[in-house]
Amino acid sequence: MNRKMGTSLSYRHELGIDYNRILPDLIEDCDMAYFKLDLEPIKARCMERGDVKHVRFPIRDFDPYDLRRKLPKAVARLAREHDPKVGTVYIHCTAGMGRAPATALAYMNWIRGMQLDHAYSMLTSMRRCGPKASIEAIRSATSDLLLGTDPVETTIAVHRFGQAKSIQVAGLDVGWHAPLPMEKETKPPFRFVLHRKLYPGKYQYKLIVDGNWTFSADHPTARDNNNTNNVLEVIPAKMDPMTVQTQMRLLTPNTQLTQAEQEELRAMLCPWATHNNPGDWGPTEPATLETPASETAGQ
């Protein structure tokens, strides 16, 4: 887990439940199927209590692209099931380091109207986790929702790997578990190339050279916690200049969504709340009390 996340953070299951109350009605935590825990008694107990909703939404671990594509539906489901004026939502994934904090951040940004980088600073100041790569996924998903995009034909080409027999690409839109083989050109300069259609946005990837994970110094890189990955930025193929400018703004750190953009996101993800006053949903500042959750929402 440490290697795949590129972080020194670790999860010790034997220490029991480890959660942090991010907002008065929002708890972020770690759990569950990875450790082969039996979910049925939990579901039965929720039904027995009658005051706890248990909701699951699958997202592949260590896969920013799957996160990007599925976060809107996960957040819409969370918003539909959770009433901030009544209960608390408790978000968990396997280790509480990637998918759960990303879901919490997207919810805080899209539904509660918090600026994304501010929400990230708040969450990471209260919980040691590693959702840095998730920030790009949330920005890209925001652009997808507001602008709509078409895939673009892209090419990754690498060379100067000596006598390498095979090179694969991990990451991009397939995650770290299903690397894509690169083809070696039959004519000079005999590069290894990968052609793939990708939606606009930034993608992190690594090269696997004859089974060894590495990165290319000839391509842009980014630090993801303690890990160095290559970065591919896909630019929209057909957009008018104003739309391109809007997308670049949405993908830029410290961007504040306009009021119209915020209202459009709420209308898409939780239309039931569009006629309500978001200020009635509760505070958007950290909680000061640690109390049991009254609702759970799992991935």
N, C-alpha and C positions, 0 to 999 in steps of 0.2 A: 504494500500500500504506500509506504514512504517513497519507494522508487517511482511508482506510477504517478504520484501526485507531485513529485519533485519538491518535497518539503521535509523538514526535520520533525514536524509534528507527528505524533503517534496516538493511537487509540487503544486504551487498555480496557477491554471488555470486563475484566474481573473486578474493576472498580465500581461497576454498577451504573445506574442512570446518571448521565452527565448532561445537564441542560442549562441554558441561560435564558433569562427573560429579557428579550430585546426591547419590546414595547409592553405596556401594561396588559395587552391582550395577545401578545405574540411570543411564543417560546420556540427556541431552536435546539435540536437534540440529535443524538446518534443512536443507531439501532441496527439491523435486525435479521434479515434473511441470510446475510453473509455468514452469520454464526449458527445457522440452521436452527433458529428458535421457532417454537411452535406458535403460530399466530392464532390458531383457533380458540384457545382459552381466552385470549385477549378480546377477540371479537365477541365471544360468548359473554364475557364480563361486561363489555360495553352495552350489549343488548339487555343484560340483567339490570344494570344501573338505570338505563333509560335516559340518562342526561349526558351521554358521551357519544359523539359520532366518530366512527372510525372510517377514514377514506384513504384509499391507496391509489397512487398514480405512478406507473413504471417509467423510469428514465435510466438509460444506460450509464453506468458509472464511468468516470474518467473519459467522457465523450462530450466535449463542448458543443459539437454540431447537433447531437441528439438533444442536448440541453436547449440549444437555440430553437429547434423546431418544436419541442414539446412544452417548453415553459409557458407559452400563452395559454394552452389548455389546462396545464396544472394550476396556474394562477386563477384562471376563470373558475375552475372547480373549487379552489380554496375560497374565492370570494363568494361563490354561490352558497357554500355550506357554512360560512362563518359570519356571525353577526357580532361586530366589535362591541356593541352596546350591551350584549348579553353574556358572552362567554369568552374563553381564551382558546386560541388555536395553537396546537403543539405540533411542530414540523420535525420529522426525523427521517434519516436515511441510514445507510450502513454505519458510517463513522461520523456523521455530522460535520464533515469537512468540505464537501463539495456541493452535492445536489440540494441538501436541505438549506444551507445558507444561501445558495443561489435562488431557491424558491422564495425564501424570506425576502431577499433583496429585491427581486422582481415585483413581489407583492407590495413592498414598501414604496417602490418607485412608481409602478403603473397605477395602483389602486389608491394608495394613501398619499400620493403626491410628493413624496420625499425625493430630493435630488439624489441621484444614484451614488455619486461619490461620497456624499454626506452619509447616506445610509450604510455604505460600505465601511466608512470610518467608525460609525456608531457600532455596527455589528462586531467588527474585529476588535474594537476596544473592550468589548464585553465577553467575547468568546474567541479562543484561540482556534482558528480554522484556516483553510486554504482556498477560498473561493476566488482568488485573483483572476484566474483564467475565465471564471464565470462572468466577470464584468464585461468582457468582450462579447460573450454569448448574449448577455442581456441587451447590450447596445445594438447588436446585429438584429436580435429579435424585435426590438423597438422599431428599427428601420423597416423590417419586413412588415410589421403590422401597419405602420403609418403610410408607407409608400408603395408596398407591393413590389416584388422584384422577380426577374427572370434569371435563370442560370446562365453563366458565361463560360465559354470554352477557355480553359487555362492549360498551361504547360509548365511543368517543373523539369528542368534539365540540370544534371550534375556531371562533373568530370573530375579529373585529377584524383582518382581513387585507386591508382596503381593497378594491380592485378585483380581487383575485385571481380568475383564471379557473379554476384547478384547484389542488387540494392532494392530495398523495399521502402515505402513511405508509410509511416504510421501517423495517425492524427487526422488532419484535414476534416472531412465529413464522415469518416468511418470510425473514428475513435482510435484508441491505442491498442485494441485487441485484434483488429482485423487489417493488418498492413497490406498495402497494395504493391504488386510487383512493378518495377520499372523495366522498360525494354531497352536493350542496348542497341544503338544504331549500328548498321552494317557498313556505313561509310564514315570517313573522317568528319568530325573529330571524335567519333565513337562515344558519344555521350550516352548516359542513361537518362531516359525521358519517361515522363508520365503525363498523359493527356486526360483531363477530367473536367466535366461541367460542374461548376460550383456557383452557389448564390453569392452575390456581392457581400463583402465583409472581410474580416481578418481571420485567418486560420493558422493555428500553430501546428507544426509537424516535426517529426524526427526522421532521420534516415537509419535504416538497419542494413549495414554493410557486412555481408557474409555472416549474419547473425549478431553483429555487434551494434548496439545502439549508439548513434552519434549525431552530429549536425554538420551542416556545410558552412564553412567560413566565407564562401562566395555568395551566400544569400543572406537577406536580413535576418536578424536574430532578436529574441526577446528573452528576458529573464522571467521565469515563472517560479517564484519562491527560490529554491536552491538549484533549479534546473534551467539549462539553456536550450531553447527550442528555436527552430527556424520559423519564420513568419511569412505567409503568403497573403498579400492584400489583393482582393478581387474587386475591380472597378466596374460599375454598371456599364453595359454595352450600349443601351439605348435609353437615355434619359435626357430631358431638356436641361439646360444649364441650371435653372432654378431648383429642379428636383435633385440634381447632383449636388448642388450646394447644400440643400437641406440634409441629404444623406450624410455628407461629410461632417456636418454639424452634429447629427445624431450619433455618429461614431466617434466623436472627439471627447476626450475626458473633460469632466467638469461642465458638461453641457446641461443647461436647465431647460426642461421641456416647456413649451409655451402653454398658456392656459387652454388654447384650442386643442393642442396635441394631447394634453392631459384628459380633457373631456372626451376626445375621440377614443382614447384607450379605454377609459371607463365604460363608454358606450358599447365598445366591442366586447370587453371582457366581463363586465358585470352590469348589463343594461338595467337590471332591477334597481340599481343605486343611482342612476343618472338623474333622477328627479329629487334625490335626497341631498342634503347638505353634507359634503364630506367632513366638515368640521364636527358633525355629530357622531362620527365613527370612533372618536376617542383620541387621546393624545398621540403625537408622533415624536415623543421624547422617551428616553430610556425609562424603564420601570425601576422602582426602588425596592419592591417587595418580591420575595421568592415564595410563590404559593402554588399549590398543585394545579395542573391544567384541568379544564372542564371539557375540552374537546381535543381530539387528536387528528392530525392529517399526515399520513405517511406516504412515502414514495416507494 
